[in-house]
Each structure stands twice: as structure tokens, then as C-alpha cells.
Amino acid sequence: MMIPIAKPLIGNEEISAVTEVLKSGMIAHGKEVELFEKEFCDYQCVKHGIAVSNGTVALDVALKALKIKSGDEVITTPFTFIASSNCILYQNAKPVFADIDEKTFNIDPNEVLEKINSKTKAIVAVHLYGQPADVKALREISNDHDLFLIEDAAQAHGAEFEQKKVGNFSDVSTFSFYPTKNMTTSEGGLILTNNPEIARISDLIRNHGQSEKYLHTELGHNFRMTNIQAAIGRVQLKKVESWTEKRIENAKMLSNGLKKVNGLKVPYVDKRVRHVFHQYVLKIEDDFKMSRDEFSKYLNNLGIGTGIHYPIPVNEQPIYKKLGYGSEIFKNASDAAKKVLSIPVHPSLSETELNYIIEKITEI
Ligand SMILES: Cc1ncc(COP(=O)(O)O)c(C=O)c1O
């Protein structure tokens, strides 16, 4: 039997909610989506929410709403899922990478400062693995240099910085509800903002720029979420807090069990944040008894799922090399890409499974 690295939890309530929508016949965008938007806004304590078909288009809409365009530069992290930076390319703008902090794996505000010039328009900060980036420093930098701040919170539902939910530090933030995320709508995404104008434009862009029936005032697209997706999301939203508490507890148990293992670094948690442990990521240092690949295979053979988030920094990806990136190497991002290994932390892990994971690692 395998302990998977991620496990979406779909119960009878989700099934009934979807069945109700199917029976209603209102299966595209409608009331359920509006209710989901409102409920997700309430959860994150942000005023406006625009649900879309996935987290990638949420980022695309966010940057479009901020009017990022050709000739603009946007600073982001090289150590993330590729969507965080592709959204900049979608606007024909230029992603400019700034290295990460080696402890948190999040973008380092000091490195961001080095990259600002007259073309810089925005910063896309990613709350990697569920740990908020240093949004306080990033907000200050954005204010000082008149930049937009975007929070890519795809992995950070319910995460907090100084007791405030993510999404409250930026001009606009985005979420993903892909099945491996802390809550799901199958595919799905959402844009949050406290700015009514950004909300208005985002709402238009996700629906063909249509301000009235067949009157199109913006260049938009069909990025709509369906009632079926939203119905799943509404049920999941009721459970996400208890799941998150369980993730945090599981992470504590893993760290307590593993912190003394030579050559393994357990996740560093910034004292100012609520880390929601989308992933629990170990750093495998050179003095560990196995290479990362050997360690991963060892765990897989014992029925413990693993993942590498992420094996290649974005600027070193083949597509980015084709675009002229890759000659600049980011020391901390490259080092992390070689050393990180995610192990299971999801809320359905039993105490027996957690103890088994700890035992198998400590006995190496
Ligand atoms: C940091 C980050 N940004 C953006 C995305 C894109 O979300 P989606 O897969 O819903 O398009 C993801 C999810 O995979 C992600 O992890």
C-alpha cells in the first residue's frame, strides 16, 4: 500500500452538492459560483472575489487587470511552479527573476531590490509550500517604488502573515483549487482584491469583456468557473480549516521526529506566519547518508510517496532558455532544486502512517 504525496478528499457532501447542480440544469457559471466567491472572500477576509477556471488563468487575469504590457518588467521567483512566471510572458512582458531566501524558499526582498529599474511594474510573490513570503518587506518595496504587488497564493489557502490572511498585502492575489491543493474544485482558480476597479476589470476579462449582453468593452476570454466546480468548492471551504489544522499538526509531528537526523533539514517556519503546509519539504544536505534520488527511491519502495517541488528553476527550463534565460544562475534556487524532497503531510494521514514515515527515515 502506498501513502500518497497528496490525496484530494471528496466525500458524500461534495457528491450531493454536485448532484444537486446537475439536477438543476444550471451547470455553467451561475449562482453557485457567486456564493463560492462570497464565501471564499469571507474566509480570506478580502472584499472582492472572481472565480475562474484554474489558478493559471487567475494569474493571467490579475496581470491583465493591472495592465501589465509589452516593455514592462515584472519581478518574480525562479523557484516555483512555472505558471507564476508564465503569466508575465502571456502579457508580452519580461519576467525578471530574483533569488530566494535559502531558509524559506520564498523570494528574497533584498534580491528584489537589486532588480528594480525604470521598466519594473510589479512583483509576483509566491507563498511557496503554504508559507507566506515576506509580504511586509515586499509591500514596503512596492510602495517605495510605485509597483503593483501580486500574491500567488495557489498553495496558501488560509495562510497568514502577522495574523492577517494572505491576499491582504497585495493589489491582487490568486488561488488554485487543483486537486492536490489544500482544497479543490477539481480544476479551478480565484482572484481576490480589495480594489473595486481591479475586481470590475477582472470580472469582465474572465467573461469576454462583456459588460452587457453582447456588448464587449474589454478584450476578454472565457475563463469562467462552472456551478459544478463551485459546488465542490463550497463544501470543501467548510472543511479547509480543520484540514489545515491537521496539516500543521502533521508537520509538527514530522519535524519533531526528524529534526535530529544528520543531513536533513526540516522546514523552517518564519515566526510571523501561519504556514499551511501545502507541502512538507525536507532539504537533503550533502552529509545525509543517501543522495536525494536514493532517498526518494528508498521511501517509494517502502510505500511512502515523495515529490520534488521543483527540480528545475524556472529560468533554467528549456522554454525559458529558448527565450534567452538560463545564463544567470540563482544560487539558492539552484541549490534548492537539487536538494528538496516533499514527503506526505496531507490531512488524511493517520498517526500510524506518520510514525511509520518517521521510523523509516530515522532508521536509515
Ligand atoms: C505556485 C503556483 N502558481 C500557480 C499555479 C497554477 O494553478 P493551476 O494548476 O490551477 O492552473 C500553481 C498550481 O499548480 C502553483 O502551485
The ligand as a Gaussian input file, in Angstrom:
#p B3LYP/6-31G(d) Opt

LIG

0 1
 C        2.562000      28.457000      -7.173000
 C        1.546000      28.095000      -8.209000
 N        1.093000      29.032000      -9.038000
 C        0.155000      28.774000      -9.959000
 C       -0.379000      27.516000     -10.105000
 C       -1.356000      27.263000     -11.207000
 O       -2.567000      26.752000     -10.788000
 P       -3.417000      25.753000     -11.699000
 O       -2.734000      24.442000     -11.713000
 O       -4.746000      25.718000     -11.016000
 O       -3.517000      26.359000     -13.057000
 C        0.039000      26.511000      -9.238000
 C       -0.571000      25.165000      -9.259000
 O       -0.239000      24.221000      -9.799000
 C        1.045000      26.792000      -8.276000
 O        1.489000      25.836000      -7.463000

